[in-house]
Amino acid sequence: MLRLRRYRYYVFFAAVVVLLLYHASQNSEQWESVSASIPYKPLSKSPPERGFGATDKQSQQPLPDKSSTGWADRDSDPTRQGRVKADEDTNEVKIPSLKPTTSEDVLNKFDPSIETSTTDAGKNRVTVYDKEGAAKTTTVPLIDIPDKNVGQGAKGKGIHGKPGMQKSKPEAESTKHWKKFPEHFPVPEDEIIPLPTGKPKPIPAVQYDFDKESPDVREKRLERLAKVKAEMVRGWNGYMTYARGHDELSPVSKKFRDPFCGWAATLVDALDTLWIMGMKEEFEEALLEVEKIDFTTSEYRSEIPVFETTIRYLGGLIAAYDVSGGRAGGYGILLEKALELAEILMGVFDTPNRMPILYYNWRPAFVSLPKRAQGASVAELGSLAMEFTRLAQITKENKYYDAVARITDAFYEWEERGTAIPGIFPEHIDASGCNRTAEAIVAAQEAEQEEQRQIELQKSGSDVSSSKPIGTNDSQSKSGKDEFHGLERRSQVGTPNDDGTKSVKIVTNGEEIYAPSEKAGIPKSDKNDRSESSAVSRGRSSNSEEPKKKHKCIPQGLTTGSFYSNQQYSMGGSQDSTYEYFPKQWLLLGGLEPKYKTLHTNAVAAVKKWLLYRPMVPDDRDILFSAKINTQGNPETDASTEWEVTHLTCFLGGMFGLGGKIFEVPEDVEIGKKLTDGCVWAYESTPSGIMPEGATVVPCAEANNCHWNETLYWQWLDPLHETHDEEVRKFDAEQKERKSNKLQKTDQPTMKGHSNLGSGTEETASSKGESADVGIHKRAPPSPIRSSIDQSEGTRDTTSSDRSQVPLQSEDDSEAPEPVRPWSSKEYAEKRIQSDNLPPGFVSANYHSYILRPEAIESVWYMYRITGDSTWQEKGWNMFKAIVSQTRTEVGNSAIDNVLLENPVKTDEMESFWLAETLKYFYLLYSDPNLISLDEWVLNTEAHPFKRPV
């Protein structure tokens, strides 16, 4: 018995061990199941054919949906269980050694004459383009190796080319992809706005009828053409070597940047430039990279910048498709990728009023939620028209045109209602479609009515708690009152509604709106008008059961961004390209949509009346610039003008010239010349030979009678010129009086040792001198040299501490310190010119960088093609030489920090538009005029040519 008790413990522990072994075997099976659920790419098989809209990454794994929560869901998927075959040992799969190859090596190894399979797609498909441009496909082994950053990324520079920022992602982390959901606010099929139909209208010729050039002229032109192309070749090779597949090259450090979504912005943006310059091999190599782009995901941004993505990516793909021959060219991948991107971007228009979301959160959790457009700039909202219109023309899909035609209609309707400056629009726009002011006024009125009713009920002794209308609360009423306390408003009771309630008439900003009261409920037409709730803005699902605040939208069209803010009107940044698109869209539609001509005509009239001015310059050059107007809504009485000179506004010369030709307004062509020559003057005026981003000048009182006035120029440089000149006059008078007192004092006998105890005149003069000195230092402009000394040695307050430390004077020292003479207006102006490095005629140049912008050479090119005047080629060549000399690096060209210096610092940034626009315009300036003729092509704001209808 004792022996049995002794061994029962061993039996117990043996049972436990057996049980543990059993569970271990079960866990091993589960682990094998989990391992089988990891995407595995066998060497002998290819993924299934990729359908439209799918991408390389999508062909490997399904897009995440709402039900996917990570590994738990993947393990529960029965289709993933037991995926590893019994005769396969995954632990023995080895990756073969691979010799690094370039895209050129791949192209050279494949013989286009060999028949290849076209049934497989995805990551194992490599597109090979032969000399004739026919696309062929072939299958290569699919090898599961980690992604590598080509160029500097492969050298351990990280996702932005910086040390210590290696891109790494846990193997178990699934990549999020955009997913298409049913629209919340679809346009009924019978309400889709179709493309205008019919034969294009006769349009006057735009280009000059060039004569045959002489051999000397041709030789000179071709020499310049080759030098421009050489810059393109160096920049392109630098990008492909150090930034392939990334957005931008950092040309000084030889790294890369991804300021957009990491979709190879420079590569896509430059596709049509490669074709136009005859770089066909580079073009075909680039297409291999284009096919790899996955527009459904991004590792760099959670939001798609819609404006930039549309003009650079979508415009770049469509233009490359057009210039390479369209369908006949054989480069269908360009249209395929354009459609892939367009389908994603169409989601931005899914709002109640169909105005776009301009920063689109592409993640499925946000795409699935209803949204409403918010604030926008004129350029962001109005510069989508050409790209979607051209895509609609190519695909015959009216939905793309409908999306942007509604924006044009909204601008057209707003113009008919009227803006502060008729014909143009304020920079900031409210695109929500809801009158926030009217909503708040209605809420405040309802709150007042409710408060009055509560008072009456209390007086009558009724039950107050049960009398509050459904859908309101005290906080809502209070906030509505407080927010608009003191706001001038008028309302009156309108006619009864169908349900017996009455409307409220609101007069705000000169506009009458009839809004339903709270009792009237939401009109039937608003039943689909769902704005994004506060829960959505915090990232919660729209299915959340938390009560949501009910918002009532009082419909309105486009309007100013803020009721109380200052309105700005200009042709510069955030506004420019919308006006540029009015005449270009008219051309693209063959003159069949008259709204664009009306919008252009009215905009040009407004620019002539309000914005155009002639600057006062030393050589009396007859040039023009466009100003900026600030107004509170009544420019006739409250407008203030900024006489700006901005690089972005330089597109205006080309716009006036193009519009003047197609609408037969010769005066506009002449204005275009003067606007373009203004930007040329700005280039010629700086030490670097390059125009600054932003500056100001002195306007002429009369455009036809303007002469250089140096005194007037000094006064503009010194806004306090009257005060400064008065101080000088006062100082001179005091000095004269002081000298007179000195003479009188020397004629009178004085006691030795008491010379500093005079009548008080000298003490007063001394104190005045000290005071003047203090004031002068406060008004003096900051000098670079003095600032560096102050920073190294420190500064002292002479008005306080120094007064308590006045050194003792000897008995023989009877002279008071000489006061410092203040600066005159002229001296102040000269000091400003010196300290700010201002070129002659410039009042300020606070934005003195240059980021390789194209707008100035763009207008020079338009002027040459329109007028045939070869002097524009000479002006353009001087610009080219200056830009290249200041921006060239070993592998590209870099933005610079200060064009006011002879040797500015390079900032290590090369925007994609350097290859896409700036070098393209320089090249076309010296090419045969028939290359991208303005009578056959129309260019978007990123210089991407679209084929005009015939």
NORZILIN-V739206 format. One record per backbone hydrogen bond with DSSP energy under -0.5 kcal/mol. NH is the residue of the N-H (numbers start at 1). CO is the residue of the C=O. If there is no record, write none. Layout:
BEGIN
nh:NH co:CO
nh:NH co:CO
END
This chain:
BEGIN
nh:5 co:1
nh:6 co:2
nh:7 co:3
nh:8 co:4
nh:9 co:5
nh:11 co:7
nh:12 co:8
nh:13 co:9
nh:14 co:10
nh:15 co:11
nh:16 co:12
nh:17 co:13
nh:18 co:14
nh:19 co:15
nh:20 co:16
nh:21 co:17
nh:22 co:18
nh:23 co:19
nh:24 co:20
nh:25 co:21
nh:26 co:22
nh:27 co:23
nh:28 co:24
nh:29 co:25
nh:30 co:26
nh:31 co:27
nh:32 co:28
nh:33 co:29
nh:34 co:30
nh:35 co:31
nh:36 co:32
nh:37 co:33
nh:37 co:34
nh:38 co:34
nh:38 co:35
nh:42 co:40
nh:45 co:42
nh:51 co:49
nh:54 co:51
nh:59 co:55
nh:60 co:57
nh:61 co:57
nh:68 co:65
nh:69 co:67
nh:74 co:70
nh:75 co:71
nh:76 co:72
nh:77 co:73
nh:77 co:74
nh:78 co:76
nh:80 co:77
nh:81 co:78
nh:83 co:80
nh:85 co:83
nh:88 co:85
nh:90 co:88
nh:92 co:89
nh:93 co:90
nh:96 co:94
nh:100 co:98
nh:106 co:102
nh:107 co:103
nh:108 co:104
nh:109 co:105
nh:110 co:106
nh:112 co:110
nh:114 co:111
nh:121 co:47
nh:125 co:122
nh:126 co:124
nh:126 co:138
nh:128 co:126
nh:128 co:136
nh:130 co:128
nh:130 co:134
nh:133 co:130
nh:135 co:330
nh:136 co:128
nh:138 co:126
nh:140 co:124
nh:143 co:141
nh:145 co:143
nh:150 co:148
nh:152 co:242
nh:153 co:150
nh:154 co:149
nh:154 co:151
nh:155 co:152
nh:156 co:153
nh:157 co:152
nh:159 co:165
nh:161 co:158
nh:162 co:157
nh:164 co:156
nh:165 co:162
nh:168 co:166
nh:173 co:170
nh:178 co:296
nh:188 co:186
nh:191 co:188
nh:192 co:188
nh:192 co:189
nh:194 co:192
nh:201 co:590
nh:208 co:865
nh:210 co:208
nh:218 co:214
nh:219 co:215
nh:220 co:216
nh:221 co:217
nh:222 co:218
nh:223 co:219
nh:224 co:220
nh:225 co:221
nh:226 co:222
nh:227 co:223
nh:228 co:224
nh:229 co:225
nh:230 co:226
nh:231 co:227
nh:232 co:228
nh:233 co:229
nh:234 co:230
nh:235 co:231
nh:236 co:232
nh:237 co:233
nh:238 co:234
nh:239 co:235
nh:240 co:236
nh:241 co:237
nh:242 co:238
nh:243 co:239
nh:246 co:243
nh:248 co:257
nh:249 co:910
nh:250 co:255
nh:251 co:249
nh:254 co:250
nh:255 co:250
nh:257 co:248
nh:264 co:245
nh:266 co:247
nh:268 co:264
nh:269 co:265
nh:270 co:266
nh:271 co:268
nh:274 co:270
nh:275 co:271
nh:276 co:272
nh:277 co:273
nh:278 co:275
nh:279 co:274
nh:280 co:278
nh:283 co:279
nh:284 co:280
nh:285 co:281
nh:286 co:282
nh:287 co:283
nh:288 co:284
nh:288 co:285
nh:289 co:285
nh:289 co:286
nh:290 co:286
nh:291 co:287
nh:292 co:288
nh:292 co:289
nh:293 co:289
nh:293 co:290
nh:295 co:293
nh:297 co:294
nh:304 co:360
nh:305 co:303
nh:306 co:304
nh:306 co:358
nh:309 co:305
nh:310 co:306
nh:311 co:307
nh:312 co:308
nh:313 co:308
nh:313 co:309
nh:314 co:309
nh:315 co:310
nh:316 co:312
nh:317 co:313
nh:318 co:314
nh:319 co:315
nh:320 co:316
nh:321 co:317
nh:322 co:318
nh:323 co:319
nh:324 co:320
nh:325 co:322
nh:326 co:321
nh:328 co:325
nh:329 co:326
nh:330 co:326
nh:330 co:327
nh:331 co:326
nh:332 co:330
nh:334 co:331
nh:335 co:331
nh:336 co:332
nh:337 co:333
nh:338 co:334
nh:339 co:335
nh:340 co:336
nh:341 co:337
nh:342 co:338
nh:343 co:339
nh:344 co:340
nh:345 co:341
nh:346 co:342
nh:347 co:344
nh:348 co:345
nh:349 co:346
nh:350 co:347
nh:351 co:349
nh:352 co:371
nh:354 co:351
nh:357 co:348
nh:358 co:356
nh:360 co:304
nh:361 co:359
nh:362 co:302
nh:362 co:360
nh:366 co:363
nh:367 co:363
nh:368 co:364
nh:369 co:366
nh:371 co:350
nh:376 co:429
nh:378 co:427
nh:378 co:574
nh:379 co:574
nh:381 co:377
nh:382 co:378
nh:383 co:379
nh:388 co:384
nh:389 co:385
nh:390 co:386
nh:391 co:387
nh:392 co:388
nh:393 co:389
nh:394 co:390
nh:395 co:391
nh:396 co:392
nh:397 co:392
nh:398 co:396
nh:400 co:397
nh:401 co:397
nh:402 co:398
nh:403 co:399
nh:404 co:400
nh:405 co:401
nh:406 co:402
nh:408 co:404
nh:409 co:405
nh:410 co:406
nh:411 co:407
nh:412 co:408
nh:413 co:409
nh:414 co:410
nh:415 co:411
nh:416 co:412
nh:417 co:413
nh:418 co:414
nh:422 co:420
nh:424 co:421
nh:427 co:568
nh:429 co:376
nh:430 co:559
nh:431 co:374
nh:431 co:429
nh:435 co:554
nh:436 co:434
nh:439 co:435
nh:440 co:436
nh:441 co:437
nh:442 co:438
nh:443 co:439
nh:444 co:440
nh:445 co:441
nh:446 co:442
nh:447 co:443
nh:448 co:444
nh:449 co:445
nh:450 co:446
nh:451 co:447
nh:452 co:448
nh:453 co:449
nh:454 co:450
nh:455 co:451
nh:456 co:452
nh:457 co:453
nh:458 co:454
nh:459 co:455
nh:460 co:456
nh:461 co:457
nh:461 co:458
nh:462 co:457
nh:464 co:462
nh:467 co:464
nh:468 co:465
nh:472 co:469
nh:477 co:473
nh:478 co:474
nh:479 co:475
nh:480 co:476
nh:481 co:477
nh:482 co:478
nh:483 co:479
nh:484 co:480
nh:485 co:482
nh:487 co:484
nh:490 co:507
nh:492 co:505
nh:494 co:503
nh:497 co:501
nh:500 co:497
nh:503 co:495
nh:504 co:515
nh:505 co:492
nh:506 co:504
nh:506 co:513
nh:507 co:490
nh:508 co:506
nh:508 co:511
nh:511 co:508
nh:513 co:506
nh:515 co:504
nh:515 co:513
nh:517 co:502
nh:520 co:517
nh:521 co:517
nh:521 co:518
nh:526 co:523
nh:527 co:524
nh:529 co:526
nh:530 co:528
nh:531 co:529
nh:537 co:533
nh:538 co:534
nh:539 co:536
nh:540 co:535
nh:544 co:541
nh:551 co:549
nh:553 co:551
nh:554 co:552
nh:555 co:553
nh:556 co:433
nh:559 co:430
nh:561 co:428
nh:567 co:631
nh:569 co:629
nh:575 co:572
nh:576 co:572
nh:578 co:575
nh:579 co:575
nh:579 co:576
nh:580 co:576
nh:581 co:577
nh:582 co:578
nh:582 co:579
nh:583 co:579
nh:584 co:580
nh:585 co:581
nh:586 co:582
nh:587 co:583
nh:588 co:584
nh:589 co:585
nh:590 co:587
nh:591 co:586
nh:592 co:589
nh:594 co:592
nh:596 co:593
nh:598 co:594
nh:599 co:595
nh:600 co:596
nh:601 co:597
nh:602 co:598
nh:603 co:599
nh:604 co:600
nh:605 co:601
nh:606 co:602
nh:607 co:603
nh:608 co:604
nh:609 co:605
nh:610 co:606
nh:611 co:606
nh:611 co:607
nh:612 co:607
nh:613 co:625
nh:616 co:698
nh:617 co:615
nh:620 co:617
nh:623 co:621
nh:624 co:674
nh:625 co:613
nh:627 co:611
nh:628 co:642
nh:629 co:569
nh:630 co:640
nh:631 co:567
nh:637 co:634
nh:638 co:634
nh:639 co:635
nh:640 co:630
nh:642 co:628
nh:643 co:641
nh:644 co:642
nh:645 co:695
nh:647 co:693
nh:649 co:646
nh:650 co:647
nh:651 co:648
nh:652 co:649
nh:653 co:650
nh:654 co:651
nh:655 co:651
nh:656 co:652
nh:657 co:653
nh:658 co:654
nh:659 co:655
nh:660 co:656
nh:661 co:657
nh:662 co:658
nh:663 co:659
nh:664 co:661
nh:665 co:660
nh:668 co:665
nh:669 co:665
nh:670 co:666
nh:671 co:667
nh:672 co:668
nh:673 co:669
nh:674 co:670
nh:675 co:671
nh:676 co:672
nh:677 co:673
nh:678 co:674
nh:679 co:675
nh:680 co:676
nh:681 co:677
nh:682 co:678
nh:683 co:679
nh:684 co:680
nh:685 co:681
nh:686 co:682
nh:686 co:683
nh:688 co:899
nh:689 co:686
nh:693 co:847
nh:693 co:849
nh:694 co:847
nh:695 co:645
nh:696 co:844
nh:697 co:643
nh:698 co:841
nh:699 co:697
nh:700 co:614
nh:705 co:702
nh:713 co:709
nh:714 co:710
nh:715 co:711
nh:716 co:712
nh:717 co:713
nh:718 co:714
nh:719 co:717
nh:721 co:718
nh:724 co:720
nh:725 co:721
nh:726 co:722
nh:727 co:723
nh:728 co:724
nh:729 co:725
nh:730 co:726
nh:731 co:727
nh:732 co:728
nh:733 co:729
nh:734 co:730
nh:735 co:731
nh:736 co:732
nh:737 co:733
nh:738 co:734
nh:739 co:735
nh:740 co:736
nh:741 co:737
nh:742 co:738
nh:743 co:739
nh:744 co:740
nh:745 co:741
nh:746 co:742
nh:747 co:743
nh:748 co:744
nh:748 co:745
nh:754 co:751
nh:757 co:754
nh:764 co:760
nh:765 co:761
nh:766 co:762
nh:767 co:763
nh:768 co:764
nh:769 co:765
nh:770 co:766
nh:771 co:767
nh:772 co:768
nh:773 co:769
nh:774 co:770
nh:775 co:771
nh:776 co:772
nh:777 co:773
nh:778 co:774
nh:779 co:775
nh:780 co:776
nh:787 co:783
nh:788 co:784
nh:789 co:785
nh:790 co:786
nh:791 co:787
nh:792 co:788
nh:793 co:789
nh:794 co:790
nh:798 co:796
nh:800 co:797
nh:801 co:797
nh:802 co:797
nh:804 co:800
nh:804 co:801
nh:805 co:802
nh:806 co:803
nh:813 co:810
nh:814 co:812
nh:828 co:824
nh:829 co:825
nh:830 co:826
nh:831 co:827
nh:832 co:828
nh:833 co:829
nh:834 co:830
nh:835 co:831
nh:836 co:832
nh:837 co:833
nh:838 co:833
nh:842 co:839
nh:843 co:696
nh:844 co:696
nh:847 co:694
nh:848 co:846
nh:850 co:896
nh:858 co:854
nh:859 co:855
nh:860 co:856
nh:861 co:857
nh:862 co:858
nh:863 co:859
nh:864 co:860
nh:865 co:861
nh:866 co:862
nh:867 co:863
nh:868 co:864
nh:870 co:868
nh:872 co:869
nh:873 co:870
nh:874 co:870
nh:875 co:871
nh:876 co:872
nh:877 co:873
nh:878 co:874
nh:879 co:875
nh:880 co:876
nh:881 co:877
nh:882 co:878
nh:883 co:879
nh:884 co:880
nh:885 co:881
nh:886 co:882
nh:887 co:883
nh:888 co:884
nh:889 co:892
nh:891 co:251
nh:894 co:887
nh:895 co:909
nh:896 co:850
nh:897 co:905
nh:899 co:848
nh:901 co:898
nh:904 co:901
nh:907 co:895
nh:910 co:249
nh:914 co:911
nh:915 co:912
nh:916 co:912
nh:917 co:913
nh:918 co:913
nh:919 co:914
nh:921 co:917
nh:922 co:918
nh:923 co:919
nh:924 co:920
nh:925 co:921
nh:926 co:922
nh:926 co:923
nh:931 co:928
nh:932 co:930
nh:933 co:930
nh:936 co:933
nh:937 co:933
nh:938 co:946
nh:940 co:944
nh:943 co:940
nh:945 co:943
nh:946 co:938
nh:948 co:936
END
